[in-house]
């Protein structure tokens, strides 16, 4: 798992999310002290995936991104992107994992080979 603070570049928060989400096969927007965020990070790491994690509480403009993601999804972090595509929050990720669609998404994005 790679944790990154994205810096303070300007621009619309949703444009910034789209740019960051396209930089890695799996991107998680997280809060460092959030138990749901920890659980989703552990899920991916346990599968052998190395997600790029943006800890929004460590980013000077993280609150803006967190609000934009919350408006977009109607739910709080964690927010997961795979292959640059929005997967959703914890409930969508777990539903994909349970119904068997998560692994094919990860393989298609190049995040998982086996």
Secondary structure, DSSP 8 states (H G I E B T S, - for coil): -EEE------S-HHHHHHHHHTSSSEEEEE-TT-HHHHHHHHHHHHTT---EEEEGGGSTTHHHHHHHHHHHHSS-S-EEEETTEEEESHHHHHHHHHHTHHHHHHHHHTS---
